[in-house]
Amino acid sequence: MGSDVAQVAGLARVLAHEVCIRLLDSLTQGEATVSELTSRLELEQPRVSSHLALLREAGLVMATENGRQRVYGLATPSVPLSLSTLRSLARDLRPGSINAEVPVTEDAPIKQARTCYDHLAGRAGVQLLDSLLECGWLEARGERAFDLSEAGEAALLSQGVDVGSARRARRSFAVGCQDWTERRLHLGGALGAALLVRLVETGRAKLVAGSRVVHLSDAGVAL
């Protein structure tokens, strides 16, 4: 427990630097060299290099050698998902912030698919929960609590979803989260987070840098 707290505190110190957030956002778009990142962010090269060193030490980015250049990339798909979680929290902590009062058009990207903390929300998130229930992979255990059926657990494991880690997480496993644009439930909890991670890993979902919007491939959220 103490080790977890110390690690989280260490990450928080790194993410307290605005340049680190901007670098992570930029790397969400793809790998880049120091010179490319310097150009994208319009910052001095020494400043970019020093903040990249902080991110590498924290384990948030990795570097590979490409000839005489070093190419930087995100260490794990969890990094942009964590940024989305922080953006959700920052929005919710904003004085007077009430999601239901934010109007969106029917075709707005944030209505179609977005992150809600670390899980999928919007129309796509509601569809994901509906499909899991309809095929019998997810079963209701209360008003907003769910669990996997045997068939559902086997199916998700076969598709590479880290169900085991989701079950061991210190949080609710699978819960219904009220969607502020659809006025229905989407899937939250540790399982919802694991599903979004897998969608990102397989390229079916791509996070938009600096935003909570999620772009889905033609395959959508079908499992």
N, C-alpha and C positions, 0 to 999 in steps of 0.2 A: 504493500500500500504506500509506504513512505517513498519507495523508489519511483512509483508511478507519479506521485505528487511532485517530486523533484524534477522528473523528466518533463512533465507538463509545464512546470514553472520555467524550465530552461527554454522550451519552445516558445512560451509566451514572451520571454525577453527578446528572442530573435524576431518574432512577429511584431514587436512593438516598433520596429524600424519600418517606416513607410516605404523606403527603397526596397526592402526585402519583399514586402507585399507586391510591389510593382514588378519586381523581377519574377516572382512566382506566377503572377498573372501573365506576364509575357511568355514564360516558358510553357504555360498551358497551351499556347498556340504551336509549340514545337521546339525542338532543340535549337540552340544558337551559340555562337561564339561570343567572347567578351566584346569584340568590336561591333557585332550585330546588336547585342543588347545595349551597348553604349549609344548606338544610333537610334534604336527604337525608343529608349527612355529619355534621350537627349540629356545625358548626364556625363560627367567626366569619367574617363576610364578607371582611374584609381578608386573612385567611389564605388563603381560597379564591381570591381575586383574585390574590394574589401567586404562588401556585403555578400557577394557570392561565397566568399570564404566562410562567413558566418552561417550561411545556409548549408554549405557542405558539412561543416562541423556538426550542425544540428541533424544531419541526415536527411534533409529535405530535398537536396539536389545532388546529382552525381555528375562526374565529368569523365569524358573519354578522350583519348588522344586521336586526332585525325591529322596525320602528317605533323606539321609544326604547330598546329592549332589545337586548342582544347575546346571540346564541344560540351556544353552544359545541357542537362535535361532534368526533369522531375524524377525523383527517386521512386515514386509510387503513385498510382491513381488516387490514393487517399489524400494527397496534398491539395489538389484543386477542390476536392469534396470538403476538406476541412476549411478552406477559405470560404466556400459557400455557406458552411455552418456558421462561421463568424459573421458573415454578411447578414444572415437571417437574424442572428442574435443582436447585431448592431441596429438593425431595423426595428426589432421588437423593443429595444431599450430606448429608442428615440422618443422624446416627450410627445405625448398625444398620438402615438402610433397605434392605429387600429386597422388591421388588414382589410376588414370588410368595407372600409370607407374609400379604398383606393380603386377607382373605376378603371376597367380595362375593356378594350374592344374584343369582339368575338375572335378575330384573327390575330390578336396580339401574341407574340412569341411566348411571353411569360404566362399566358393562359394555357397555351398548348402543352408546354412541358417546362418545368423549373425545379430547382431544388427547394426543399423545405428542411432546413438544417442539413442532415446528411442523407435524406431519402428523396424519392421522386414524387413530385406534386403536379398539380394542374390536371388537364384532361387526361394526359398520359398516365399519371399516377392513379387516378380513379379507375381508368381502364385496366391497369395492371392488377389492382385489387379485385375488380370484378371478374377478370379472367381466372385468377387463382381460386376464387370461390366457386365459379361456374364449373371448372374442371375437377373440383373436389380435392385440389392440392392443399387448400387452406380451409380450415373449419372454424366456425365461430365458437368461442368459449365464454361469451358474455356479450354485453352491449357493444364493447369496443375492443375486446380481446380475441386473439386468434391463435391457432396453433397449426402446425403442418400435419397432414395425414401421413400415413406410412408411404403411400404412393407419391405424395407431394415431396416428402423429404428425399426419397430415392431419385425422383426426377430432377430436383434442384441440385443434388449432389452430382448427378451425372453430367450436369451442365456447368459444373465448376463453381457453383455458389458455395461460399464458405459457411455452411449451416452450423458447423461445430463451433466456430468462433462466435457466431451470433448467439448460440445457446449459452456460451460461457460468459457473455458480456454482462457487466453490472448494470443492466437496464432491462426494461420490458422487452420481451422477445419479439412479439408482433402485435401492434396496436393500431386501431383506426384513428387517423388524425384528420380533423375537420379541414377540408380544403376551402380556402377563402374565396376562390373564384367559382368553383363548381358546386359549393354548398353540399357536398357529399364527402364520404370518407375516402382517403387514400391510405396506403400502407406505410406506417411508421415503425419505430422500434429498431432493434438490432437486425431483424430480418430485412426490413425495408432498406436499411443502409447496405447490407450485404448484397442485395439484389442490384442496387444502383452501382455499387463498385463493379459487379460483374458485367453490367451493361456497358460501363465505361471501358473495362478491360477488353471486351470483345469488339469494341468499336461501334456498338449499336447506339450508344449515347456519347455525346461530346459536350463538355462544359464550355460555356462561352466566357472567355476571360473578362474579369471585372464585372460579372453579372451573375444572376442566379438562373438565367435562361439555360435550358438544355436543348441541344439539337439532336434529334433522333434520326437514325438511318431509315431506309425504306422498310427494313424489317420491323421497325417500331419496338414495342415492348413485348411482342409475342414470345412466349417461352416454349 
